[in-house]
Amino acid sequence: IQLVAKLQIQAFTGMRDGEAVNLPYDCIREVVHSGEKHHLIEGSTTKLNHGQAKRARWVSCDEAIAAIRLAQKVANVVYAHLGVDP
């Protein structure tokens, strides 16, 4: 399930594999610009930074956000089993 979610995130954002795999749990931001709601995905990238991670944002669509929310639900089960908070 996590793999399919990652692939959907990549398909709708253009993220590289490492960027999608390393997204933080709480990576979705909603912003309103000119009266319209937009979704941003916040993570990190090493592109054009000599291998050093730097913050990055991707504007995304509902399909990628749905995949992230699905991945979060799967992660919640894992976290609950381990007895830790996400």
C-alpha positions as CSV (number, residue, x, y, z in Angstrom):
1,I,0.0,0.0,0.0
2,Q,2.8,2.4,0.9
3,L,4.6,1.7,-2.4
4,V,1.4,2.4,-4.4
5,A,0.9,5.6,-2.5
6,K,4.5,6.7,-3.1
7,L,4.1,6.0,-6.8
8,Q,0.9,8.1,-6.9
9,I,2.6,10.9,-5.1
10,Q,5.5,10.8,-7.5
11,A,3.2,10.7,-10.5
12,F,1.3,13.8,-9.5
13,T,4.2,15.9,-8.1
14,G,7.3,15.0,-10.1
15,M,9.2,14.1,-7.0
16,R,12.2,11.9,-7.2
17,D,12.2,8.5,-5.4
18,G,14.3,9.7,-2.5
19,E,12.2,12.8,-2.0
20,A,8.9,10.8,-1.9
21,V,10.4,8.1,0.4
22,N,11.6,10.7,2.9
23,L,8.5,12.9,3.2
24,P,7.7,13.7,6.8
25,Y,4.5,12.5,8.3
26,D,3.0,16.0,8.6
27,C,4.0,17.2,5.1
28,I,0.6,18.6,3.9
29,R,0.0,22.4,4.0
30,E,-3.1,24.1,2.9
31,V,-2.8,27.7,1.7
32,V,-5.4,30.2,0.4
33,H,-4.2,32.4,-2.4
34,S,-6.6,34.8,-4.2
35,G,-9.5,33.1,-2.5
36,E,-8.6,29.6,-3.7
37,K,-7.3,26.8,-1.6
38,H,-4.1,25.1,-2.7
39,H,-2.2,22.1,-1.3
40,L,1.5,22.2,-0.7
41,I,3.6,19.2,0.1
42,E,6.7,20.1,2.2
43,G,9.7,17.9,2.2
44,S,13.4,18.1,1.3
45,T,15.5,17.7,-1.9
46,T,19.1,17.4,-2.7
47,K,18.7,18.7,-6.3
48,L,21.1,21.5,-7.2
49,N,22.5,21.7,-3.7
50,H,25.7,19.5,-4.0
51,G,24.0,16.6,-2.1
52,Q,23.0,18.6,0.9
53,A,19.3,18.4,1.8
54,K,17.3,21.6,1.6
55,R,13.6,22.3,2.2
56,A,11.4,22.0,-0.8
57,R,7.7,22.5,-1.6
58,W,5.6,21.0,-4.3
59,V,2.2,22.4,-5.3
60,S,-0.1,19.4,-5.6
61,C,-3.5,18.1,-6.6
62,D,-6.2,16.1,-4.7
63,E,-4.9,12.8,-6.0
64,A,-1.4,13.2,-4.4
65,I,-3.0,14.5,-1.2
66,A,-5.3,11.4,-1.1
67,A,-2.2,9.2,-1.5
68,I,-0.4,11.0,1.4
69,R,-3.5,10.6,3.6
70,L,-3.6,6.9,2.8
71,A,0.1,6.5,3.7
72,Q,-0.6,8.4,6.9
73,K,-3.4,5.9,7.8
74,V,-1.1,3.0,7.2
75,A,1.7,4.7,9.3
76,N,-0.8,5.3,12.1
77,V,-1.4,1.5,12.4
78,V,2.4,0.9,12.5
79,Y,2.9,3.7,15.1
80,A,0.1,2.4,17.2
81,H,1.6,-1.1,17.2
82,L,5.0,0.4,18.3
83,G,3.3,2.6,20.9
84,V,4.7,5.9,19.5
85,D,3.1,9.1,18.3
86,P,3.4,10.0,14.6
